[in-house]
Amino acid sequence: MAVIIFQTTGSGGFGGFLIPLGLMFAIMYFMVIMPQQRQRKKVQAMLAELKSGDKVITNGGIYGTVNGIDGDSVILKISTEPQVKIRIARAAIAQVEASEDAK
């Protein structure tokens, strides 16, 4: 009867642990964090360029026209008949619709 003995070697200690951890962080950064930062910068630029007369859509799905801007809030005209206006947070604007001039 033969006995086979396997000798295992160390995996490199602490360095063998840091390399895969660093690779996982790099992949996470390029796949998740960097695209989120780009998207956040686009939204901030869009909100900074907001002006009176822009047609917008809010996060809640309300379509309206910017009637005035007061710091961090926006006066939004949502109806033309009785001149219905609401005040919303500037951050609640999801997108600015393309104007007819831009097309």
BAVEXDO-488815 format. One record per atom (N, C-alpha, C, O): residue number from 1; residue in one letter; atom name; x, y, z. Coordinates in nm, 3 decimals, decimal comma, padded with zeros to 5 digits. Layout:
N
i = NUM aa = A at = CA east = X north = Y up = Z .
...
//
This chain:
103
i = 1 aa = M at = N east = 00,084 north = -00,116 up = 00,000 .
i = 1 aa = M at = CA east = 00,000 north = 00,000 up = 00,000 .
i = 1 aa = M at = C east = 00,090 north = 00,124 up = 00,000 .
i = 1 aa = M at = O east = 00,181 north = 00,137 up = 00,082 .
i = 2 aa = A at = N east = 00,061 north = 00,215 up = -00,094 .
i = 2 aa = A at = CA east = 00,143 north = 00,334 up = -00,107 .
i = 2 aa = A at = C east = 00,070 north = 00,453 up = -00,046 .
i = 2 aa = A at = O east = -00,051 north = 00,468 up = -00,062 .
i = 3 aa = V at = N east = 00,144 north = 00,535 up = 00,021 .
i = 3 aa = V at = CA east = 00,089 north = 00,656 up = 00,082 .
i = 3 aa = V at = C east = 00,144 north = 00,775 up = 00,004 .
i = 3 aa = V at = O east = 00,264 north = 00,792 up = -00,012 .
i = 4 aa = I at = N east = 00,051 north = 00,857 up = -00,042 .
i = 4 aa = I at = CA east = 00,090 north = 00,974 up = -00,119 .
i = 4 aa = I at = C east = 00,073 north = 01,097 up = -00,029 .
i = 4 aa = I at = O east = -00,033 north = 01,118 up = 00,031 .
i = 5 aa = I at = N east = 00,177 north = 01,176 up = -00,021 .
i = 5 aa = I at = CA east = 00,175 north = 01,295 up = 00,063 .
i = 5 aa = I at = C east = 00,185 north = 01,416 up = -00,029 .
i = 5 aa = I at = O east = 00,278 north = 01,427 up = -00,109 .
i = 6 aa = F at = N east = 00,087 north = 01,507 up = -00,016 .
i = 6 aa = F at = CA east = 00,087 north = 01,631 up = -00,094 .
i = 6 aa = F at = C east = 00,137 north = 01,743 up = -00,005 .
i = 6 aa = F at = O east = 00,093 north = 01,760 up = 00,109 .
i = 7 aa = Q at = N east = 00,227 north = 01,819 up = -00,058 .
i = 7 aa = Q at = CA east = 00,278 north = 01,932 up = 00,017 .
i = 7 aa = Q at = C east = 00,218 north = 02,059 up = -00,044 .
i = 7 aa = Q at = O east = 00,232 north = 02,085 up = -00,163 .
i = 8 aa = T at = N east = 00,151 north = 02,136 up = 00,038 .
i = 8 aa = T at = CA east = 00,092 north = 02,260 up = -00,010 .
i = 8 aa = T at = C east = 00,183 north = 02,376 up = 00,022 .
i = 8 aa = T at = O east = 00,249 north = 02,378 up = 00,126 .
i = 9 aa = T at = N east = 00,186 north = 02,471 up = -00,069 .
i = 9 aa = T at = CA east = 00,267 north = 02,589 up = -00,046 .
i = 9 aa = T at = C east = 00,178 north = 02,704 up = -00,007 .
i = 9 aa = T at = O east = 00,058 north = 02,702 up = -00,036 .
i = 10 aa = G at = N east = 00,233 north = 02,806 up = 00,057 .
i = 10 aa = G at = CA east = 00,156 north = 02,924 up = 00,096 .
i = 10 aa = G at = C east = 00,111 north = 03,001 up = -00,027 .
i = 10 aa = G at = O east = 00,174 north = 02,993 up = -00,132 .
i = 11 aa = S at = N east = 00,004 north = 03,073 up = -00,014 .
i = 11 aa = S at = CA east = -00,051 north = 03,145 up = -00,129 .
i = 11 aa = S at = C east = 00,009 north = 03,284 up = -00,145 .
i = 11 aa = S at = O east = -00,043 north = 03,365 up = -00,222 .
i = 12 aa = G at = N east = 00,113 north = 03,312 up = -00,078 .
i = 12 aa = G at = CA east = 00,175 north = 03,442 up = -00,093 .
i = 12 aa = G at = C east = 00,146 north = 03,535 up = 00,023 .
i = 12 aa = G at = O east = 00,190 north = 03,649 up = 00,022 .
i = 13 aa = G at = N east = 00,074 north = 03,490 up = 00,122 .
i = 13 aa = G at = CA east = 00,046 north = 03,570 up = 00,241 .
i = 13 aa = G at = C east = -00,043 north = 03,689 up = 00,212 .
i = 13 aa = G at = O east = -00,145 north = 03,679 up = 00,143 .
i = 14 aa = F at = N east = -00,002 north = 03,802 up = 00,267 .
i = 14 aa = F at = CA east = -00,082 north = 03,923 up = 00,257 .
i = 14 aa = F at = C east = -00,087 north = 03,979 up = 00,115 .
i = 14 aa = F at = O east = -00,189 north = 04,034 up = 00,075 .
i = 15 aa = G at = N east = 00,021 north = 03,966 up = 00,039 .
i = 15 aa = G at = CA east = 00,025 north = 04,013 up = -00,099 .
i = 15 aa = G at = C east = -00,071 north = 03,937 up = -00,188 .
i = 15 aa = G at = O east = -00,130 north = 03,995 up = -00,279 .
i = 16 aa = G at = N east = -00,086 north = 03,808 up = -00,164 .
i = 16 aa = G at = CA east = -00,180 north = 03,728 up = -00,241 .
i = 16 aa = G at = C east = -00,324 north = 03,766 up = -00,215 .
i = 16 aa = G at = O east = -00,412 north = 03,735 up = -00,296 .
i = 17 aa = F at = N east = -00,349 north = 03,832 up = -00,105 .
i = 17 aa = F at = CA east = -00,483 north = 03,878 up = -00,071 .
i = 17 aa = F at = C east = -00,512 north = 04,016 up = -00,131 .
i = 17 aa = F at = O east = -00,624 north = 04,044 up = -00,173 .
i = 18 aa = L at = N east = -00,410 north = 04,102 up = -00,134 .
i = 18 aa = L at = CA east = -00,430 north = 04,239 up = -00,181 .
i = 18 aa = L at = C east = -00,450 north = 04,250 up = -00,331 .
i = 18 aa = L at = O east = -00,526 north = 04,336 up = -00,377 .
i = 19 aa = I at = N east = -00,385 north = 04,167 up = -00,409 .
i = 19 aa = I at = CA east = -00,395 north = 04,177 up = -00,555 .
i = 19 aa = I at = C east = -00,539 north = 04,150 up = -00,603 .
i = 19 aa = I at = O east = -00,592 north = 04,232 up = -00,678 .
i = 20 aa = P at = N east = -00,603 north = 04,041 up = -00,564 .
i = 20 aa = P at = CA east = -00,743 north = 04,022 up = -00,607 .
i = 20 aa = P at = C east = -00,838 north = 04,130 up = -00,552 .
i = 20 aa = P at = O east = -00,933 north = 04,170 up = -00,619 .
i = 21 aa = L at = N east = -00,811 north = 04,175 up = -00,430 .
i = 21 aa = L at = CA east = -00,894 north = 04,280 up = -00,371 .
i = 21 aa = L at = C east = -00,881 north = 04,410 up = -00,450 .
i = 21 aa = L at = O east = -00,980 north = 04,478 up = -00,474 .
i = 22 aa = G at = N east = -00,759 north = 04,444 up = -00,491 .
i = 22 aa = G at = CA east = -00,736 north = 04,563 up = -00,572 .
i = 22 aa = G at = C east = -00,801 north = 04,553 up = -00,708 .
i = 22 aa = G at = O east = -00,857 north = 04,650 up = -00,758 .
i = 23 aa = L at = N east = -00,795 north = 04,435 up = -00,768 .
i = 23 aa = L at = CA east = -00,859 north = 04,414 up = -00,898 .
i = 23 aa = L at = C east = -01,010 north = 04,428 up = -00,887 .
i = 23 aa = L at = O east = -01,073 north = 04,487 up = -00,975 .
i = 24 aa = M at = N east = -01,068 north = 04,374 up = -00,782 .
i = 24 aa = M at = CA east = -01,214 north = 04,385 up = -00,763 .
i = 24 aa = M at = C east = -01,254 north = 04,531 up = -00,744 .
i = 24 aa = M at = O east = -01,357 north = 04,574 up = -00,797 .
i = 25 aa = F at = N east = -01,174 north = 04,609 up = -00,669 .
i = 25 aa = F at = CA east = -01,205 north = 04,750 up = -00,650 .
i = 25 aa = F at = C east = -01,194 north = 04,826 up = -00,782 .
i = 25 aa = F at = O east = -01,278 north = 04,911 up = -00,810 .
i = 26 aa = A at = N east = -01,092 north = 04,797 up = -00,862 .
i = 26 aa = A at = CA east = -01,075 north = 04,866 up = -00,990 .
i = 26 aa = A at = C east = -01,192 north = 04,836 up = -01,084 .
i = 26 aa = A at = O east = -01,242 north = 04,927 up = -01,150 .
i = 27 aa = I at = N east = -01,235 north = 04,712 up = -01,090 .
i = 27 aa = I at = CA east = -01,349 north = 04,675 up = -01,175 .
i = 27 aa = I at = C east = -01,475 north = 04,745 up = -01,126 .
i = 27 aa = I at = O east = -01,553 north = 04,795 up = -01,207 .
i = 28 aa = M at = N east = -01,494 north = 04,749 up = -00,995 .
i = 28 aa = M at = CA east = -01,612 north = 04,815 up = -00,937 .
i = 28 aa = M at = C east = -01,610 north = 04,965 up = -00,970 .
i = 28 aa = M at = O east = -01,713 north = 05,023 up = -01,001 .
i = 29 aa = Y at = N east = -01,493 north = 05,026 up = -00,962 .
i = 29 aa = Y at = CA east = -01,481 north = 05,169 up = -00,990 .
i = 29 aa = Y at = C east = -01,519 north = 05,199 up = -01,134 .
i = 29 aa = Y at = O east = -01,597 north = 05,290 up = -01,160 .
i = 30 aa = F at = N east = -01,463 north = 05,123 up = -01,229 .
i = 30 aa = F at = CA east = -01,487 north = 05,151 up = -01,370 .
i = 30 aa = F at = C east = -01,626 north = 05,110 up = -01,416 .
i = 30 aa = F at = O east = -01,677 north = 05,165 up = -01,513 .
i = 31 aa = M at = N east = -01,689 north = 05,014 up = -01,350 .
i = 31 aa = M at = CA east = -01,820 north = 04,967 up = -01,392 .
i = 31 aa = M at = C east = -01,936 north = 05,039 up = -01,321 .
i = 31 aa = M at = O east = -02,045 north = 05,048 up = -01,377 .
i = 32 aa = V at = N east = -01,914 north = 05,089 up = -01,201 .
i = 32 aa = V at = CA east = -02,025 north = 05,146 up = -01,124 .
i = 32 aa = V at = C east = -02,001 north = 05,292 up = -01,087 .
i = 32 aa = V at = O east = -02,084 north = 05,378 up = -01,120 .
i = 33 aa = I at = N east = -01,893 north = 05,321 up = -01,022 .
i = 33 aa = I at = CA east = -01,872 north = 05,454 up = -00,964 .
i = 33 aa = I at = C east = -01,850 north = 05,560 up = -01,071 .
i = 33 aa = I at = O east = -01,911 north = 05,667 up = -01,066 .
i = 34 aa = M at = N east = -01,764 north = 05,534 up = -01,169 .
i = 34 aa = M at = CA east = -01,734 north = 05,633 up = -01,272 .
i = 34 aa = M at = C east = -01,856 north = 05,670 up = -01,357 .
i = 34 aa = M at = O east = -01,878 north = 05,789 up = -01,380 .
i = 35 aa = P at = N east = -01,937 north = 05,574 up = -01,404 .
i = 35 aa = P at = CA east = -02,059 north = 05,612 up = -01,479 .
i = 35 aa = P at = C east = -02,158 north = 05,693 up = -01,395 .
i = 35 aa = P at = O east = -02,225 north = 05,783 up = -01,447 .
i = 36 aa = Q at = N east = -02,169 north = 05,662 up = -01,265 .
i = 36 aa = Q at = CA east = -02,259 north = 05,739 up = -01,179 .
i = 36 aa = Q at = C east = -02,211 north = 05,883 up = -01,166 .
i = 36 aa = Q at = O east = -02,292 north = 05,976 up = -01,165 .
i = 37 aa = Q at = N east = -02,080 north = 05,903 up = -01,155 .
i = 37 aa = Q at = CA east = -02,027 north = 06,039 up = -01,145 .
i = 37 aa = Q at = C east = -02,053 north = 06,118 up = -01,273 .
i = 37 aa = Q at = O east = -02,087 north = 06,236 up = -01,267 .
i = 38 aa = R at = N east = -02,037 north = 06,054 up = -01,387 .
i = 38 aa = R at = CA east = -02,065 north = 06,121 up = -01,515 .
i = 38 aa = R at = C east = -02,211 north = 06,162 up = -01,524 .
i = 38 aa = R at = O east = -02,242 north = 06,274 up = -01,564 .
i = 39 aa = Q at = N east = -02,301 north = 06,071 up = -01,487 .
i = 39 aa = Q at = CA east = -02,445 north = 06,099 up = -01,493 .
i = 39 aa = Q at = C east = -02,480 north = 06,214 up = -01,398 .
i = 39 aa = Q at = O east = -02,560 north = 06,301 up = -01,434 .
i = 40 aa = R at = N east = -02,423 north = 06,214 up = -01,278 .
i = 40 aa = R at = CA east = -02,451 north = 06,319 up = -01,181 .
i = 40 aa = R at = C east = -02,405 north = 06,456 up = -01,234 .
i = 40 aa = R at = O east = -02,473 north = 06,556 up = -01,215 .
i = 41 aa = K at = N east = -02,289 north = 06,460 up = -01,301 .
i = 41 aa = K at = CA east = -02,239 north = 06,585 up = -01,357 .
i = 41 aa = K at = C east = -02,331 north = 06,635 up = -01,469 .
i = 41 aa = K at = O east = -02,353 north = 06,756 up = -01,480 .
i = 42 aa = K at = N east = -02,383 north = 06,544 up = -01,552 .
i = 42 aa = K at = CA east = -02,476 north = 06,583 up = -01,658 .
i = 42 aa = K at = C east = -02,603 north = 06,644 up = -01,601 .
i = 42 aa = K at = O east = -02,652 north = 06,745 up = -01,650 .
i = 43 aa = V at = N east = -02,658 north = 06,582 up = -01,496 .
i = 43 aa = V at = CA east = -02,781 north = 06,631 up = -01,435 .
i = 43 aa = V at = C east = -02,758 north = 06,767 up = -01,371 .
i = 43 aa = V at = O east = -02,841 north = 06,857 up = -01,383 .
i = 44 aa = Q at = N east = -02,644 north = 06,784 up = -01,301 .
i = 44 aa = Q at = CA east = -02,615 north = 06,912 up = -01,239 .
i = 44 aa = Q at = C east = -02,599 north = 07,022 up = -01,344 .
i = 44 aa = Q at = O east = -02,644 north = 07,134 up = -01,322 .
i = 45 aa = A at = N east = -02,536 north = 06,991 up = -01,456 .
i = 45 aa = A at = CA east = -02,521 north = 07,089 up = -01,563 .
i = 45 aa = A at = C east = -02,656 north = 07,126 up = -01,623 .
i = 45 aa = A at = O east = -02,681 north = 07,243 up = -01,652 .
i = 46 aa = M at = N east = -02,743 north = 07,025 up = -01,641 .
i = 46 aa = M at = CA east = -02,877 north = 07,051 up = -01,695 .
i = 46 aa = M at = C east = -02,956 north = 07,141 up = -01,601 .
i = 46 aa = M at = O east = -03,024 north = 07,233 up = -01,646 .
i = 47 aa = L at = N east = -02,949 north = 07,116 up = -01,470 .
i = 47 aa = L at = CA east = -03,023 north = 07,198 up = -01,374 .
i = 47 aa = L at = C east = -02,964 north = 07,338 up = -01,364 .
i = 47 aa = L at = O east = -03,037 north = 07,434 up = -01,341 .
i = 48 aa = A at = N east = -02,833 north = 07,353 up = -01,382 .
i = 48 aa = A at = CA east = -02,770 north = 07,484 up = -01,375 .
i = 48 aa = A at = C east = -02,808 north = 07,570 up = -01,496 .
i = 48 aa = A at = O east = -02,816 north = 07,692 up = -01,485 .
i = 49 aa = E at = N east = -02,832 north = 07,507 up = -01,611 .
i = 49 aa = E at = CA east = -02,866 north = 07,580 up = -01,733 .
i = 49 aa = E at = C east = -03,016 north = 07,606 up = -01,748 .
i = 49 aa = E at = O east = -03,060 north = 07,662 up = -01,848 .
i = 50 aa = L at = N east = -03,094 north = 07,566 up = -01,650 .
i = 50 aa = L at = CA east = -03,239 north = 07,583 up = -01,655 .
i = 50 aa = L at = C east = -03,274 north = 07,731 up = -01,659 .
i = 50 aa = L at = O east = -03,217 north = 07,811 up = -01,584 .
i = 51 aa = K at = N east = -03,368 north = 07,768 up = -01,746 .
i = 51 aa = K at = CA east = -03,408 north = 07,908 up = -01,757 .
i = 51 aa = K at = C east = -03,559 north = 07,917 up = -01,778 .
i = 51 aa = K at = O east = -03,625 north = 07,818 up = -01,809 .
i = 52 aa = S at = N east = -03,610 north = 08,034 up = -01,761 .
i = 52 aa = S at = CA east = -03,753 north = 08,057 up = -01,777 .
i = 52 aa = S at = C east = -03,793 north = 08,030 up = -01,922 .
i = 52 aa = S at = O east = -03,725 north = 08,072 up = -02,016 .
i = 53 aa = G at = N east = -03,904 north = 07,959 up = -01,939 .
i = 53 aa = G at = CA east = -03,952 north = 07,924 up = -02,072 .
i = 53 aa = G at = C east = -03,918 north = 07,782 up = -02,114 .
i = 53 aa = G at = O east = -03,974 north = 07,732 up = -02,212 .
i = 54 aa = D at = N east = -03,828 north = 07,716 up = -02,042 .
i = 54 aa = D at = CA east = -03,793 north = 07,577 up = -02,075 .
i = 54 aa = D at = C east = -03,910 north = 07,484 up = -02,044 .
i = 54 aa = D at = O east = -03,976 north = 07,499 up = -01,941 .
i = 55 aa = K at = N east = -03,934 north = 07,390 up = -02,132 .
i = 55 aa = K at = CA east = -04,035 north = 07,287 up = -02,107 .
i = 55 aa = K at = C east = -03,965 north = 07,171 up = -02,039 .
i = 55 aa = K at = O east = -03,864 north = 07,121 up = -02,088 .
i = 56 aa = V at = N east = -04,021 north = 07,128 up = -01,925 .
i = 56 aa = V at = CA east = -03,955 north = 07,026 up = -01,844 .
i = 56 aa = V at = C east = -04,052 north = 06,915 up = -01,806 .
i = 56 aa = V at = O east = -04,174 north = 06,929 up = -01,817 .
i = 57 aa = I at = N east = -03,994 north = 06,805 up = -01,761 .
i = 57 aa = I at = CA east = -04,069 north = 06,693 up = -01,704 .
i = 57 aa = I at = C east = -04,011 north = 06,668 up = -01,566 .
i = 57 aa = I at = O east = -03,889 north = 06,659 up = -01,550 .
i = 58 aa = T at = N east = -04,098 north = 06,658 up = -01,465 .
i = 58 aa = T at = CA east = -04,051 north = 06,634 up = -01,328 .
i = 58 aa = T at = C east = -04,036 north = 06,485 up = -01,303 .
i = 58 aa = T at = O east = -04,079 north = 06,402 up = -01,384 .
i = 59 aa = N at = N east = -03,974 north = 06,451 up = -01,190 .
i = 59 aa = N at = CA east = -03,960 north = 06,311 up = -01,152 .
i = 59 aa = N at = C east = -04,096 north = 06,245 up = -01,130 .
i = 59 aa = N at = O east = -04,108 north = 06,123 up = -01,145 .
i = 60 aa = G at = N east = -04,195 north = 06,322 up = -01,097 .
i = 60 aa = G at = CA east = -04,330 north = 06,269 up = -01,075 .
i = 60 aa = G at = C east = -04,410 north = 06,256 up = -01,204 .
i = 60 aa = G at = O east = -04,523 north = 06,208 up = -01,200 .
i = 61 aa = G at = N east = -04,354 north = 06,299 up = -01,317 .
i = 61 aa = G at = CA east = -04,421 north = 06,286 up = -01,445 .
i = 61 aa = G at = C east = -04,506 north = 06,405 up = -01,484 .
i = 61 aa = G at = O east = -04,588 north = 06,395 up = -01,575 .
i = 62 aa = I at = N east = -04,487 north = 06,518 up = -01,418 .
i = 62 aa = I at = CA east = -04,563 north = 06,639 up = -01,450 .
i = 62 aa = I at = C east = -04,491 north = 06,716 up = -01,560 .
i = 62 aa = I at = O east = -04,372 north = 06,744 up = -01,550 .
i = 63 aa = Y at = N east = -04,565 north = 06,747 up = -01,666 .
i = 63 aa = Y at = CA east = -04,511 north = 06,827 up = -01,776 .
i = 63 aa = Y at = C east = -04,545 north = 06,973 up = -01,749 .
i = 63 aa = Y at = O east = -04,657 north = 07,004 up = -01,708 .
i = 64 aa = G at = N east = -04,451 north = 07,062 up = -01,771 .
i = 64 aa = G at = CA east = -04,479 north = 07,203 up = -01,750 .
i = 64 aa = G at = C east = -04,373 north = 07,292 up = -01,812 .
i = 64 aa = G at = O east = -04,276 north = 07,245 up = -01,871 .
i = 65 aa = T at = N east = -04,394 north = 07,421 up = -01,796 .
i = 65 aa = T at = CA east = -04,302 north = 07,522 up = -01,847 .
i = 65 aa = T at = C east = -04,249 north = 07,603 up = -01,730 .
i = 65 aa = T at = O east = -04,325 north = 07,646 up = -01,643 .
i = 66 aa = V at = N east = -04,118 north = 07,623 up = -01,727 .
i = 66 aa = V at = CA east = -04,057 north = 07,700 up = -01,618 .
i = 66 aa = V at = C east = -04,103 north = 07,845 up = -01,631 .
i = 66 aa = V at = O east = -04,085 north = 07,909 up = -01,735 .
i = 67 aa = N at = N east = -04,163 north = 07,896 up = -01,524 .
i = 67 aa = N at = CA east = -04,213 north = 08,033 up = -01,522 .
i = 67 aa = N at = C east = -04,120 north = 08,124 up = -01,444 .
i = 67 aa = N at = O east = -04,117 north = 08,245 up = -01,468 .
i = 68 aa = G at = N east = -04,045 north = 08,068 up = -01,353 .
i = 68 aa = G at = CA east = -03,951 north = 08,147 up = -01,274 .
i = 68 aa = G at = C east = -03,863 north = 08,056 up = -01,191 .
i = 68 aa = G at = O east = -03,900 north = 07,942 up = -01,161 .
i = 69 aa = I at = N east = -03,746 north = 08,106 up = -01,152 .
i = 69 aa = I at = CA east = -03,653 north = 08,029 up = -01,071 .
i = 69 aa = I at = C east = -03,621 north = 08,112 up = -00,947 .
i = 69 aa = I at = O east = -03,588 north = 08,230 up = -00,957 .
i = 70 aa = D at = N east = -03,632 north = 08,048 up = -00,831 .
i = 70 aa = D at = CA east = -03,608 north = 08,115 up = -00,705 .
i = 70 aa = D at = C east = -03,513 north = 08,030 up = -00,621 .
i = 70 aa = D at = O east = -03,558 north = 07,953 up = -00,536 .
i = 71 aa = G at = N east = -03,383 north = 08,043 up = -00,645 .
i = 71 aa = G at = CA east = -03,284 north = 07,966 up = -00,570 .
i = 71 aa = G at = C east = -03,293 north = 07,818 up = -00,603 .
i = 71 aa = G at = O east = -03,267 north = 07,777 up = -00,716 .
i = 72 aa = D at = N east = -03,329 north = 07,738 up = -00,503 .
i = 72 aa = D at = CA east = -03,339 north = 07,594 up = -00,523 .
i = 72 aa = D at = C east = -03,480 north = 07,548 up = -00,560 .
i = 72 aa = D at = O east = -03,506 north = 07,428 up = -00,568 .
i = 73 aa = S at = N east = -03,570 north = 07,642 up = -00,582 .
i = 73 aa = S at = CA east = -03,706 north = 07,604 up = -00,623 .
i = 73 aa = S at = C east = -03,738 north = 07,666 up = -00,758 .
i = 73 aa = S at = O east = -03,678 north = 07,765 up = -00,800 .
i = 74 aa = V at = N east = -03,835 north = 07,605 up = -00,825 .
i = 74 aa = V at = CA east = -03,874 north = 07,646 up = -00,959 .
i = 74 aa = V at = C east = -04,025 north = 07,663 up = -00,961 .
i = 74 aa = V at = O east = -04,099 north = 07,580 up = -00,908 .
i = 75 aa = I at = N east = -04,073 north = 07,773 up = -01,021 .
i = 75 aa = I at = CA east = -04,216 north = 07,793 up = -01,042 .
i = 75 aa = I at = C east = -04,248 north = 07,730 up = -01,177 .
i = 75 aa = I at = O east = -04,193 north = 07,770 up = -01,279 .
i = 76 aa = L at = N east = -04,337 north = 07,633 up = -01,176 .
i = 76 aa = L at = CA east = -04,370 north = 07,558 up = -01,297 .
i = 76 aa = L at = C east = -04,514 north = 07,584 up = -01,336 .
i = 76 aa = L at = O east = -04,605 north = 07,564 up = -01,255 .
i = 77 aa = K at = N east = -04,536 north = 07,630 up = -01,460 .
i = 77 aa = K at = CA east = -04,672 north = 07,652 up = -01,511 .
i = 77 aa = K at = C east = -04,716 north = 07,522 up = -01,577 .
i = 77 aa = K at = O east = -04,654 north = 07,476 up = -01,673 .
i = 78 aa = I at = N east = -04,825 north = 07,463 up = -01,523 .
i = 78 aa = I at = CA east = -04,867 north = 07,332 up = -01,572 .
i = 78 aa = I at = C east = -04,996 north = 07,337 up = -01,652 .
i = 78 aa = I at = O east = -05,036 north = 07,235 up = -01,709 .
i = 79 aa = S at = N east = -05,061 north = 07,452 up = -01,658 .
i = 79 aa = S at = CA east = -05,185 north = 07,464 up = -01,735 .
i = 79 aa = S at = C east = -05,196 north = 07,607 up = -01,787 .
i = 79 aa = S at = O east = -05,154 north = 07,702 up = -01,721 .
i = 80 aa = T at = N east = -05,254 north = 07,620 up = -01,905 .
i = 80 aa = T at = CA east = -05,266 north = 07,754 up = -01,964 .
i = 80 aa = T at = C east = -05,400 north = 07,819 up = -01,934 .
i = 80 aa = T at = O east = -05,409 north = 07,942 up = -01,931 .
i = 81 aa = E at = N east = -05,503 north = 07,742 up = -01,912 .
i = 81 aa = E at = CA east = -05,636 north = 07,800 up = -01,891 .
i = 81 aa = E at = C east = -05,644 north = 07,884 up = -01,765 .
i = 81 aa = E at = O east = -05,654 north = 08,006 up = -01,775 .
i = 82 aa = P at = N east = -05,641 north = 07,825 up = -01,646 .
i = 82 aa = P at = CA east = -05,651 north = 07,908 up = -01,526 .
i = 82 aa = P at = C east = -05,515 north = 07,952 up = -01,471 .
i = 82 aa = P at = O east = -05,505 north = 07,996 up = -01,357 .
i = 83 aa = Q at = N east = -05,409 north = 07,939 up = -01,553 .
i = 83 aa = Q at = CA east = -05,274 north = 07,976 up = -01,509 .
i = 83 aa = Q at = C east = -05,235 north = 07,903 up = -01,380 .
i = 83 aa = Q at = O east = -05,203 north = 07,966 up = -01,279 .
i = 84 aa = V at = N east = -05,239 north = 07,771 up = -01,384 .
i = 84 aa = V at = CA east = -05,202 north = 07,690 up = -01,269 .
i = 84 aa = V at = C east = -05,051 north = 07,682 up = -01,260 .
i = 84 aa = V at = O east = -04,983 north = 07,640 up = -01,354 .
i = 85 aa = K at = N east = -04,998 north = 07,725 up = -01,145 .
i = 85 aa = K at = CA east = -04,854 north = 07,723 up = -01,123 .
i = 85 aa = K at = C east = -04,826 north = 07,649 up = -00,994 .
i = 85 aa = K at = O east = -04,901 north = 07,660 up = -00,897 .
i = 86 aa = I at = N east = -04,716 north = 07,575 up = -00,993 .
i = 86 aa = I at = CA east = -04,674 north = 07,506 up = -00,872 .
i = 86 aa = I at = C east = -04,527 north = 07,537 up = -00,847 .
i = 86 aa = I at = O east = -04,451 north = 07,569 up = -00,939 .
i = 87 aa = R at = N east = -04,488 north = 07,526 up = -00,720 .
i = 87 aa = R at = CA east = -04,347 north = 07,545 up = -00,683 .
i = 87 aa = R at = C east = -04,290 north = 07,408 up = -00,653 .
i = 87 aa = R at = O east = -04,343 north = 07,334 up = -00,570 .
i = 88 aa = I at = N east = -04,181 north = 07,374 up = -00,720 .
i = 88 aa = I at = CA east = -04,117 north = 07,244 up = -00,698 .
i = 88 aa = I at = C east = -03,968 north = 07,267 up = -00,671 .
i = 88 aa = I at = O east = -03,914 north = 07,374 up = -00,701 .
i = 89 aa = A at = N east = -03,904 north = 07,166 up = -00,616 .
i = 89 aa = A at = CA east = -03,760 north = 07,172 up = -00,595 .
i = 89 aa = A at = C east = -03,690 north = 07,160 up = -00,730 .
i = 89 aa = A at = O east = -03,734 north = 07,084 up = -00,816 .
i = 90 aa = R at = N east = -03,583 north = 07,233 up = -00,747 .
i = 90 aa = R at = CA east = -03,508 north = 07,227 up = -00,873 .
i = 90 aa = R at = C east = -03,459 north = 07,085 up = -00,898 .
i = 90 aa = R at = O east = -03,454 north = 07,040 up = -01,013 .
i = 91 aa = A at = N east = -03,423 north = 07,013 up = -00,792 .
i = 91 aa = A at = CA east = -03,372 north = 06,877 up = -00,806 .
i = 91 aa = A at = C east = -03,480 north = 06,778 up = -00,852 .
i = 91 aa = A at = O east = -03,447 north = 06,666 up = -00,892 .
i = 92 aa = A at = N east = -03,609 north = 06,818 up = -00,847 .
i = 92 aa = A at = CA east = -03,718 north = 06,730 up = -00,888 .
i = 92 aa = A at = C east = -03,739 north = 06,730 up = -01,039 .
i = 92 aa = A at = O east = -03,825 north = 06,658 up = -01,088 .
i = 93 aa = I at = N east = -03,662 north = 06,808 up = -01,111 .
i = 93 aa = I at = CA east = -03,675 north = 06,811 up = -01,257 .
i = 93 aa = I at = C east = -03,592 north = 06,698 up = -01,316 .
i = 93 aa = I at = O east = -03,471 north = 06,690 up = -01,294 .
i = 94 aa = A at = N east = -03,658 north = 06,612 up = -01,390 .
i = 94 aa = A at = CA east = -03,591 north = 06,494 up = -01,446 .
i = 94 aa = A at = C east = -03,524 north = 06,525 up = -01,579 .
i = 94 aa = A at = O east = -03,412 north = 06,480 up = -01,604 .
i = 95 aa = Q at = N east = -03,591 north = 06,603 up = -01,665 .
i = 95 aa = Q at = CA east = -03,531 north = 06,635 up = -01,794 .
i = 95 aa = Q at = C east = -03,593 north = 06,759 up = -01,854 .
i = 95 aa = Q at = O east = -03,706 north = 06,797 up = -01,823 .
i = 96 aa = V at = N east = -03,516 north = 06,821 up = -01,941 .
i = 96 aa = V at = CA east = -03,565 north = 06,936 up = -02,017 .
i = 96 aa = V at = C east = -03,596 north = 06,886 up = -02,157 .
i = 96 aa = V at = O east = -03,511 north = 06,823 up = -02,221 .
i = 97 aa = E at = N east = -03,717 north = 06,914 up = -02,206 .
i = 97 aa = E at = CA east = -03,756 north = 06,870 up = -02,339 .
i = 97 aa = E at = C east = -03,685 north = 06,954 up = -02,443 .
i = 97 aa = E at = O east = -03,658 north = 07,072 up = -02,421 .
i = 98 aa = A at = N east = -03,654 north = 06,893 up = -02,556 .
i = 98 aa = A at = CA east = -03,589 north = 06,965 up = -02,665 .
i = 98 aa = A at = C east = -03,685 north = 07,068 up = -02,721 .
i = 98 aa = A at = O east = -03,802 north = 07,038 up = -02,744 .
i = 99 aa = S at = N east = -03,636 north = 07,189 up = -02,742 .
i = 99 aa = S at = CA east = -03,722 north = 07,293 up = -02,796 .
i = 99 aa = S at = C east = -03,734 north = 07,276 up = -02,947 .
i = 99 aa = S at = O east = -03,657 north = 07,202 up = -03,009 .
i = 100 aa = E at = N east = -03,830 north = 07,344 up = -03,006 .
i = 100 aa = E at = CA east = -03,851 north = 07,337 up = -03,151 .
i = 100 aa = E at = C east = -03,734 north = 07,399 up = -03,226 .
i = 100 aa = E at = O east = -03,705 north = 07,358 up = -03,339 .
i = 101 aa = D at = N east = -03,666 north = 07,497 up = -03,165 .
i = 101 aa = D at = CA east = -03,552 north = 07,563 up = -03,230 .
i = 101 aa = D at = C east = -03,434 north = 07,468 up = -03,243 .
i = 101 aa = D at = O east = -03,357 north = 07,479 up = -03,339 .
i = 102 aa = A at = N east = -03,419 north = 07,375 up = -03,148 .
i = 102 aa = A at = CA east = -03,305 north = 07,283 up = -03,148 .
i = 102 aa = A at = C east = -03,320 north = 07,176 up = -03,255 .
i = 102 aa = A at = O east = -03,220 north = 07,116 up = -03,295 .
i = 103 aa = K at = N east = -03,441 north = 07,152 up = -03,303 .
i = 103 aa = K at = CA east = -03,465 north = 07,046 up = -03,401 .
i = 103 aa = K at = C east = -03,437 north = 07,097 up = -03,534 .
i = 103 aa = K at = O east = -03,451 north = 07,024 up = -03,632 .
//
